[in-house]
């Protein structure tokens, strides 16, 4: 019988004990799942697509289990959700602020691009698919007021498709037909792909960064390149 060759680096084993190495807090996939409320399949998909989405590299492998720098991973994931949310909405969402800050219905409505908090209040009692449960509640004299972490609402927008308010585009609706339509960066991305169709996003992004005055994040360029590949022509 052939002896096992060791753990598959792409298969995370269960652990929920964060480690500190050289002063850095490290999280396993199980830690990330527990702390950020992200499912195992989603975490695996993010890791599998790391070449395109800019997923941080493994900081250390402890006992055959991959670990990531907790701060680096969280910063990357918040930015990814922010960028995906911006790409998926035709209303102007409010995507700034501290990802971990708790917000009430009024601010949640601004984040999602809703006209007012009435939609948020309706969603609390009749949540559509993907709408996050409140992270906490304010106990007021006559009622309870729900609160969410900003990043959960960003994630909702990022994952939402074709459901009217702040999510996808319905037929005939005024707005973009696809993410980054008319954006100069999309033109640059199309040109780069046409010049080197077999190049990966990781290979193209450094070239694209040199063509713009402002430096954009890797998740932003990954989203732009994704749109360019899906829509190679206007």
N, C-alpha and C positions, 0 to 999 in steps of 0.2 A: 504494500500500500504506500502510495506517495505521501510524504509528510506535508502538512499544510505549509504554504509558502508565506504565511503571515497575513495580517488583516488587510482587507481591501481598503485603500485610502479613501475611496468614495463611499464607503458604507460606515455610517456613524453607529457606534455602540452606545447603549444607554448609560448616561451618567448625569447627575444633577449637582455635582460638587464643583463650583467654580474654583480655579486654581490661580495662584499668583506666582509668576516667574519673573525674576529680575524687576520686581516692582510693577509689572503689568498684570492686570486682571484678565484672565483667559476664560472664555466660555466655550463649552462643547455645544454640539447641535441640540442636545437635550436641554442645556441651559437656555439657549436662545429660544427654543420652543416654549419653555416655561415662562421666561421673562417677557417675551414679546408677543406671546399668544399666537404664534405662527405654526401651522401644521407641519408635520414631518415631510409630507410630499412636497409642500411649497418650499421648504428649506432645501430639500434635495434638488428640486428643479432650479432654484437659484444657484446652487453650487454647480450643477451640471452645465448651466448656461453662463458660467463665470467669464468665459472669454468675451462674451458679448455684453454682459451687464456690469463688468468691473468689480465683481465680488472680491473682497479682500482675500489675500492668500492665507494659508494656514500659518498661524504663528508658532505652533508647536504640536507635536503628536505625543500624547501621554498615554502610556498603556495601550497603544494601538488606536486611540481615539483622537480625532482631529480637534484642535482648539484654535479659536480665533481671538485676537485682541478685542476685548469687549468694547472699548471706546471706538476703535477703528470700524468695527462691524456696525455698531449702532449708528455712527455718523453716516456711513455709506448707505445703510438701509433707509434711514430717514430721508436722505437726499433722493434715493431711488423712488420712494413713494411720492415725494413732492413732485419730481419730474414726471412720473407716470400719471399723477393726478392732473398736472397741467396739460399733458398731452391728450387726456381723455375728455376734457370738458370744453364746451363752446361758450359757457358763461364765465365771467371772470371770478375764479375762486380766490380766496385769501389764503395763500400758502406760506406766509412768513410766520415768525414766532418760534418759541421754544417747543420742540416736538412733544415734550413731556408735560407741558402746561395743561391744566384742566380748564375746560371752557364750558359755558352753559349754552342753552338753546340759541340765544341771540348771536353769539360768536360762532357757534356751529353752523348756523345758517349762512354767515358770511364766508366761512371756510368752504362750504359746499356750493356757493354761488346761488343760493335760494333767495327769493325776493324778500322773505321775512321768516320769522321763527315758526310760523304756523305749520310749515312742512315738517320741520324737525319734531314738533309736538305730535303731529300725526304719525310720524315714523316710530316714535317711542311706543305708541299703543298698537300700531299696525306696521311693523318693520318690513320693508321690502328685502329681497334677498341680499345678503351681505351687509345690511346695516348693523353697525356694532352696538352691542348692549352697553349701557352707561358704565363707566368705570367707577362712578361714585354718585352720591346724591347729596344735595343740600336740604336739610330738614328745616323748612320754613313754617311759620305759624299755621298757615292754611293749606300748604301743599308741599310736595317734594319736587325739587328741581334737579333734573339729571345733569351730569357732567361727563365729558369725554376728554381723553388725551388727544391733543391735536393730531398726532401721527395716526391714530385710529381712523380719523375722518379722512386724512390724506389717503390712507390705504383703501378706504371704501371708494373714494373717487377713482383711484388708480385701477381698481378691479372692476368697477362698474361699466357696463356696456349697454348702450342703446336703451336707456330708461328715462328719456326726457331730461328733466332738470340735471344739469351738470354732469350728464353722463353720456356718451356717444351722441351721434347725430341721427335724427329721424329723417325720413324722406321729405325733401322739400323744405327742411328747416334752414333758416338763415344761419350761416356759420361755415366752418371749414369742412370740406369733404373728407379730409384725412389730416392727421397731425402734421403740423409745420407747413401746410400748404401755403405757398407764396413766400416762405421764409428763405432768405438768401443762403442760410446754412444748408437747407435742403438741396439747393442747386449745387453747392460745393460738394455735398455728400454724393449726389448722383454722378457728378463728374469724376470724383475719386473712384467710385465703384466701377464706372464705365472704363476708366483707364487701367484698373487692376481688378477685374471681376472675381478673382479667386482669393483676394486678400481678405483677411479677417478684420473685424472691427478693431481689435487690438493693434493691428498693423496700420489701419487707416487713420485712427484718431490722432496720433502724433502729427501726421501730415496736415490734417484738418485744423489742428490747434494753431499751426503756423500761418493759416490763411485768414484768421480773424484777429481784430485788435483786442477784443475781450477774450479772456480764457474761460471756456465753459467746462463743466465737470464731465467726467467720463460717462455717467448715467445719461446726461443730456445728449452727448454725441451718440451714445448707443441708441437712444430713442429716435434721433434724427436719421441715423443710418438704417434703422429698422423701417422707418417710413419710406426712406429712399429705395430700399430693396422691394418693398411692397407696392410702391408707386413710382416706377422708374421714369415715368413721363407725366407731364401735366395733363 
